[in-house]
Amino acid sequence: MSTQSRSADAARMHRPDPEMTQVILGYVADRLLRDEVPLDGLADRAQLSAVLDGLITEDGNDFRQVLDIYADHLALTVLSADSPRMLTFIPSAPTKASLLFDMVVSAASLQGISWFEAAGAVMAENQVLRTLADIAGMPASTGGVFVSGGSAANLSALVVARDTERRRRAKAGLPDVPLRVAVSDQAHSSITNALNITAMSAFVVETADGQLTGESLRAAIARAEDVSDVCAVVATAGTTNAGIIDDVAGIGEVARERGWWLHVDGAYGGAGMLAPSIRHRYAGVELADSIVMDPHKWWFAPFDSAALLYREPRLAKAVHTQDASYLDVIHEHEEDFNPSDLAFHLTRRARGLPLWFSMAVNGIGAYRDAVEHSLEMARYAAARIEDRSDCELVRMPDLSVVLFRRSGWEAREYEQWSRRLLETQRAFVTSSRWHGQTVGRLVFLHPATTTEMVDEVLSALD
Ligand SMILES: Cc1ncc(COP(=O)(O)O)c(C=O)c1O
């Protein structure tokens, strides 16, 4: 085709294509209708390079050929985060309703930037955010936004904490000093990144057993020469490595006394508040100035979704609103609620809608049961580990993470255990470290994980 006729047919990529639509939907349906997705995840770099080499050309390829490359080669090398046998990192287990509605969001290019552009999407997202705020016991003033992940949420919240303090200092005639944030030695790595990006530093509070408490925070303050430059404290509910919920009530009390911003990182563990069996452990979460919970983790929504809630969204709006003449139209009415004003982004997909649809369809009770199931699997695994004479539980799980030692094993043996399980597609597990020692780590999240699967993983420790 000549250049001229190509530009004359510039819309050829955008014309409805019934065949491609059917084939891709068929592929998707096949995946969605499986009882259990395969774990996959075994990659051969040379083979991948061979199939991808020269694929992107001036004139393109038949869609079937490209889909085959994805299905027969690429997909097989990607670990299925949504497999019930995925027991590492923090897995993902999106509900069928949320996955299907994610396709609706994509197919409609549904954005959720501003009230002016996307009122219905904004309302629906806000309905879910309100539901999460109620579960956390946050006040009526609370509002927020869905961002791409816990890291983005932590960063956006800490920017607000920093700038709110800067404004307070400026108003009080205090010098503009570099600020610090109190964090525990177990805080998530994204907090370190956020502090680097925001040019703040950490006032690190050592924990004895992984839990930050009000008492240990007070002791660290008493030992410190000066904490007048500390503007915020991060409480984690719960920690990624061990699933430990900080003493949010005690930490919140210190934060209130000192006028610090209380940020609660519940990216992984926030959903545990749904479970009556452990709800009491989250006491104090309602004191948060900001809190993050990741729907793409334990709220069973697809990537990429983190719910960021602010006690006073106007403070976030004052910091994050982007000012440009072409955007004046979305800011005309002060009362309009614009998700884009509440984090360090502008354009955003309405990524809260898959959770909205699934919550509305399934009801909160189904979420509660699914979370309780993960906790039960963790308790079951802990009990089986305690039964073994060659294993030792590092600590009783608070949430759905189980850490244990296998006597006589070093990093190499844990790695072999992981490889054995993956090669036979029985599970994907990885080790971690606790007090400098390599330990086994299992994370339960998928409601279809069974005790038989847990037994298989543990029998591979023999
Ligand atoms: C406690 C905690 N905070 C923050 C994050 C970062 O979240 P994301 O991976 O969605 O950026 C994680 C991820 O596991 C986490 O567990």
The ligand as an SDF file (V2000), in Angstrom:
LIG
                    3D

 16 16  0  0  0  0  0  0  0  0999 V2000
    2.1440   -2.8660   53.1330 C   0  0  0  0  0  0  0  0  0  0  0  0
    2.3960   -2.5460   51.6940 C   0  0  0  0  0  0  0  0  0  0  0  0
    2.5100   -1.2650   51.3180 N   0  0  0  0  0  0  0  0  0  0  0  0
    2.7240   -0.9100   50.0480 C   0  0  0  0  0  0  0  0  0  0  0  0
    2.8400   -1.8620   49.0620 C   0  0  0  0  0  0  0  0  0  0  0  0
    3.0780   -1.4520   47.6560 C   0  0  0  0  0  0  0  0  0  0  0  0
    1.9220   -1.6680   46.9200 O   0  0  0  0  0  0  0  0  0  0  0  0
    1.9630   -1.7900   45.3190 P   0  0  0  0  0  0  0  0  0  0  0  0
    2.7540   -3.0120   45.0310 O   0  0  0  0  0  0  0  0  0  0  0  0
    0.5240   -1.9030   44.9590 O   0  0  0  0  0  0  0  0  0  0  0  0
    2.6140   -0.5570   44.8040 O   0  0  0  0  0  0  0  0  0  0  0  0
    2.7410   -3.2190   49.3960 C   0  0  0  0  0  0  0  0  0  0  0  0
    2.8960   -4.2560   48.3750 C   0  0  0  0  0  0  0  0  0  0  0  0
    2.9660   -5.4240   48.6420 O   0  0  0  0  0  0  0  0  0  0  0  0
    2.4970   -3.5620   50.7400 C   0  0  0  0  0  0  0  0  0  0  0  0
    2.3600   -4.8340   51.1170 O   0  0  0  0  0  0  0  0  0  0  0  0
  1  2  1  0
  2  3  1  0
  2 15  2  0
  3  4  2  0
  4  5  1  0
  5  6  1  0
  5 12  2  0
  6  7  1  0
  7  8  1  0
  8  9  2  0
  8 10  1  0
  8 11  1  0
 12 13  1  0
 12 15  1  0
 13 14  2  0
 15 16  1  0
M  END
$$$$
